[in-house]
């Protein structure tokens, strides 16, 4: 086994780190069950999209009131787009339009989006995140250079409006624009949209659904956000993490999700700080929790959605760096189980990125980087679940 | 076409339909099994799968590359930045039901592991042969394109590295022999080294190994299985192989008298089938290298070409072509090399392909495909018997209940 660990890195420190990780994995593998929501991947959902189309990085997902599932992706380039252009090299492949809508059965029902033909709107340089409001309209953010706005479309792709001035840089206190909005969610009762703002800004921004006016915003712990914070905690690969070092008073970002619960709280993903912070809807800080806190680089807290029960007992937290969906008790903020593993097969991930759920409690996750899929995990109720549900293949396999 | 003897009516029907070309009335049909093989234990993942073969006992062996992982966002349990993932070892063996039997192999294990391993074969003694390729930039993981965190390496590209040898192992991974000079220079005239040996076939009666040589050389080489000694070699049309400059392939151009990348070799019905990848063609030879025939596959294909690997159906009536540029398995009539149908499509889902590169067929006609690059899977296609298919290109082949 030592040899295997040395295959890639050779360095003794890194090999030792890897061995520790393996030891932990072996412990985890001891069969241990917990009371938790259980899931089963549907390997044949969605259905093939046809037309020679292919996805790029799938960078947002949302589910409407009829359980239609929408994704936004970035298309493909280079040797994955060999069928594009005037002189295609081969029969495969062509980028699908960026927004795809699937019905409950997984059939592709609509495909639209991309730069405006008549310059009526500015498509993001790098689309990122989506939400669907109570009117069934689709909101799309972006994390490219100059992406300081959010676009709104009907669900069949008619342009409705632009929220925030376009082409602006970072200003975490701006009342007129955003900076690289990562995700959009809604509080329908208050007629407010929550923007995870974002890759550029370091804040949550609350927006009037109808007018797009910014009503309020806040940073970590409810502090006033600043654009270029310094962080007390320096983190090193393989060095243990301690909580007292990391009470970072600003979001490290990207602020990658901002999800209102049905009991008047807002759950915010501070991705590279590996934490979820909870607020009241006015921005008053309530509590926080860290997940896989030693995680470096992209971070561990990417997106979340709530369980389907009225109490929203659990939230499901996407960890793209560690290739797991973490099932977390919302009251205790403790992880009770996980779903998914690394890899390229059904129920396996190469960088999961976004998550949403439908009325039946099924969850949908997308992969960015080289994963580039939309996965469906069918909700199987609460029961004796493995501590780690892994790829969650159908029973009997 | 032994099968057609069974019924006079069937013969006449198929014969008529065959006149139109692309006869699809009776072809092998397949369904992907998305739940094969079983998941590796967290946090292990496969690298690019650069070869697949089926052992006589029905087990499936693959060889994977370990040079393509993105150090920034993929092997986080190796770099200490997270808990997933860690590459598996290079060679994995699965049972027919998809359980992992063993894994072994890789760099720094006391033998000269190829920089870019490619191709895996099982010789008549049950030993494993592994070839190599041409490695582009050292340390240049190709992952992360199109996403953040995967910036390409900066600076001028380093010179490529050539694998000029072949490794032979026992079934369980004990190193038995290194065939050819390690770290040599590709040369299609050499009797002592290879140039990115891409694939293998074996003639048990003659105790000969056939090498698709390869990524840098432009020939078929025949070796003694036991000693690894050079016996004979040939190039396109059975002529002497050449390393001279080649014109880029053009569908309307004069067919090249030279092989481009020789990416496969198979012995079927006592004939030698050779993949000439960028030239979009299969050439067929007698075992002594006498040219017999050739056929093109999707000849409009440019770039890396259409013929990455071939394998025959158990009855040898059909030839399956791994077409990694069009991302589909092309089904040909084996004797005439004419197109019948295709399945598979580009993408990351079951029966979708990303850099389909090789395939193998088991005794009951199931196909196992291997995806290199960012595909990184071995997929199983269950043979569902002979039947008609309606589509020239079937695309994804989900099980009937999931379509």
Interface residues (C-beta under 8 A of the other chain):
Chain A: X3 X4 X5 X6 X7 X8 X9 X10 X14 X17 X18 X21 X22 X24 X25 X28 X29 X43 X44 X47 X48 X50 X52 X54 X55 X56 X57 X74 X76 X77 X78 X79 X80 X82 X89 X90 X91 X92 X93 X237 X238 X292 X295 X296 X297 X298 X300 X321 X322 X323 X324 X341 X342 X343 X344 X345 X346 X347 X348 X350 X351 X368 X369 X370 X371 X372 X373 X388 X390 X391 X393 X394 X397
Chain B: X34 X35 X38 X39 X40 X41 X42 X43 X44 X45 X46 X66 X69 X70 X72 X73 X74 X75 X76 X77 X78 X79 X80 X81 X82 X83 X84 X85 X86 X87 X89 X106 X107 X108 X109 X143 X144 X145 X146 X147 X149 X150 X298 X301 X302 X303 X304 X306 X325 X326 X327 X328 X345 X346 X347 X348 X349 X350 X352 X354 X374 X375 X376 X377 X393 X395 X396 X398 X399 X402 X403
